[in-house]
């Protein structure tokens, strides 16, 4: 990128319809960007010493993590902080630590910065950003990074497949915060421990999640009348997996039950579970009295 060129892009957070955790072991996952949760990034002045600015409702959260992440990224490319050039501005409209892919958005911003500096190639942005996300999650499947980079719905597989998703109809699906932050690395560890204790059960749950993905993908490819019952079945299967992993208890579990009581016809965690956000499907629009607790997925 020329020194005087300014580059701007918007990187979206994500939500996962189905496929969490099993995606780490090669199963597919269906994931979508959240158009209302994003970070606007601007790069400029790549001939000047580095300056980074944060703004937006979640700018302070991002600033607390940013330089620690950059230090790890510099180690990966054999550079020092004094080598950094350019002015970087991040306008942050996505909360960290809630399962909406904020850490992936941050990693992609750093990955693109290093690409503009010529330290990694364009083809390396995805892999480099994913390796940075490992620092947050212990092990990144790459699905959050893929959605942050692509900006559209994907059928994602860790082996490399990233197929665009085309919806033949638009379900009434909403996201809502459980009131408790989830810790992705802890949830990943909990599922891995189940595998260590009972590999057959772990394999069975991964297979169940994979079947749920297949049913959901079919549901979205049909007309609404035929797809709706299949989508409900798929979400219910996925929620059962979270239950058996022990990842929808406590405050998240109470929030899921609250959604059901208010009229949601299918519910599940979205993301790692243990807290964070819930996905709810509605046959009709949610009641107005709770609409301020929800936003469209």
N, C-alpha and C positions, 0 to 999 in steps of 0.2 A: 504494500500500500504506500503510495506517495506520501511524503512527510506532511503536505498541506491538505491532503484529502481527509474529509470527514465521513465516517461510516456510522449509520444509525440502524438499529434493528430492535424489534420487540421479541422477547423470549417468554413463552408462556409456561405457566405451571401445568400440572397434569392431574388427571384422575384416572384410576383404573377401573374398568367395568368388571373384568374377571381375569384371573390368572396370577394373582399375588402369590408370592413365595414359591409356588411350583415353577415359576419362570426361571428361578435360579438353577433348576435342574433340567432345563431344556424344553419345558412345556411352553406353549404360546400364551400370550397375554394380550388383551384388548385394552388399549389406552387412548385417551383423548386429551387435547389441550383444553385448558380453562381460559376462555377469552377474557374473563373479568379479573384474572389473577396473573400478573405479568411483571416483567422488568424491562423498561426501556433503556437501552444501552447506546452510548455514543462514544466513538473513538476519534481522536483528532491529535494534531501536533506531535507526530511521531519523531520529530527531530529535537524534541525538548525533554528534559528530565521528567520523570513520571509524577503525575498528580492525579489523585482519585477523589471524586466527589460523590456523595450519597444524598439522595433526597427521597421524597415520598413517605407514606405512612409507616413503612417498614425499613427505611434507610438506615436507622440506627442499628437494627438487628443485623443487617448485612455488613455494616462497617465493623462490627465486633469480630466477625469471622473472616473477613476478607484477607487481611494481611497474613494471617497464619496459613491460609490456604495458598496464597501466592508464594510464601517461603517454601512450602512443600513442592509446588510446581517448579520453582526455580531449581531446586535440587534435582528434579527429574531431567532437566535440560542442561545441567551443568553451568548455570548462570548465577549471578549475584544480584542483590536488590539494586545495586548501583548501576546495573546494566539496563534496567527498565527505562523505557521511553514512552512518552505519549500522555495525553490527557484522557482520562476515562471517567465518564459520568454514568451513574446507575440510579434510575428513578424507580423505586421499588414498591410494587403494589401486591406483593405476595408474602404472607407470613412464613417465617421459618419454623421448622419443627412440628408441622401439623399434617404432614403426609401429602402435601400438594406439589411436591417437586421443587421446592425453593432451593435446596442444595444443588440440584442438577442445573438449575438456571444460573446459579453462581459459578459452578464449575465450567459451564459452557461459555460464560462471559470471559473467564480467565483463559480458557482454551482458544477462543477467538482472538484475544489480545496477543497471545504468544504466536498465533498464526500471522497476524498482521505485522508482528515484529520479525517474522521470518525464521522463528526458532522451531516451528513444526510445520509440516505441509498441510494442505487442505484436507487430504485424505486421513490425516492423523488426528484431526480435531475430535472426532467421536471417541476414539480409543483413549486419547490423552485425557479428555474430560471425564470419561468413565473411570479411569484410574484415580483421578482426583476424588470422585464421589465415593470410592472405596474408603477414603479417610472418614467419611461421615457414617457410612452404613456397615462398615466391616467388609462387606462384599456387595458390589453393585451389579444388578442384572443388566443394566444399560437401558432399560425401558424408559426411565425418566429422562435420560440424556437424549435418547432418540426423539421423544416427543418435543423436548425443548429445542432441538435442532430443526426438526421438520415442521412443527407447528400445525399438524393435522392428525386425525385419528389413524392409528396403526394396529395391525396385527403383528406383534413383535415376537421374535424368537431369538434367544441368545446366540444361536448358531450363526445369525447374520440376517435372517429374513425380516424385512420391515415393509410389509405390504399395506398400502393405503386402504383404509376402511371406507366403504361407501354405504351409507344408510339409505334403505329404501323407504323408511318412514321415521318420524321423529318421536321417540318415546318422551313421556313427561317424567324426566328424571332430574333429581335435585340433590345437592350436597348440603350438609349441615355439620357444624362443629360439635363434637361431643362434650367439649368443656375441659378435656384433658389432652395434653400433648402426648403423642406416641413416640417411643424411642425405637427407630427402625432396627438398629443393630441388636437391641435386646430381643425384639420379636423374631428376627432372623435366627438368632442363637437359640431361642426357645423351640422353633421348628426343627432346627438341626439336632437339638438334643433329643427330640422325639424320634428322629430317624436313628440316632445311636441306640436308643432304648428299645425300639421296635421298628426295624427297617421295613417289615412287611406292612405295618400300619401306615408308615410314612409314605411308602410307595402307593398304597391304596388311595390315600388322600390326594396325592399328586395326580393320580389317574382320574379321580373324581373332579378335580379342578379342571383338568384338561377336557373332560367330557362337557363340563359346564361352558367352557370357552367355545367348543364346537357347536353346542346348542344355541348359544347366544349369537354366534356369527351367522348361523342359519336363520335365526329369528329376525335379524336385522336385514337380511337379504330378501325376505318375503314381504307380502303386503301386510299391513298392520293387523288385520283380522286373524290371519294365520300365525303371524310372528309374535303377537302379544303373549299368548299362553306359553310359548316356548321361552320367551325372555324371562317371564316370571319363574319358570322352572330352573333356568340357568342361574339366576341370581340366588334363588333359594338353595341350590346345590352349593354355590360358592360360600354362602353364609354358613352352611353346615360344616364346611371345611374349617372356617375360622373358629367355629364352636369347638370342633374336635382338636384344633391346635391350642385352644385355650386363650384365644386372642380377642374375644369380644365380651369380656367380663367387665365388672366394675362400672365406672362412669359411662364407658362406651356402650356396654350392654344395656344400661338404663336408658341411654339416649335412643338406642335402636328400638327398645320397647315403647318409648314415648312416641316415636314416629309411627309405629304400628297402630298404637291407640288413636292417633290423630287421623288415620285413614290410609297410610301407605300400604300398598298391597305386596311389596317385597322390599327387603332392606338387607344391607350388608355393610361391613367396613369397606373403605376404599383406601388402599395403601397397605401398610404393614399390619394395621390393627393395634390393639393395646391402648388406643386413644385416637386422637386425630379426627378425621372426617368420616361421615357415614354417607352412603348412597341410598336414596329412597326412590322407588317407582310409584307413580300415582296414576290411577285410571282417569281421574279428573284432577283439575288444578287443586293444590293444597288449600286448606281453609285460610282465609285472609288473616285470621288471628295469629297464625304461626308463620306467615309468609316472611316476616322479618328475620326469622331464624334460618331460612333456607335461601339458596341461590341456584339458578339453573346450571346443570352440569354442562 
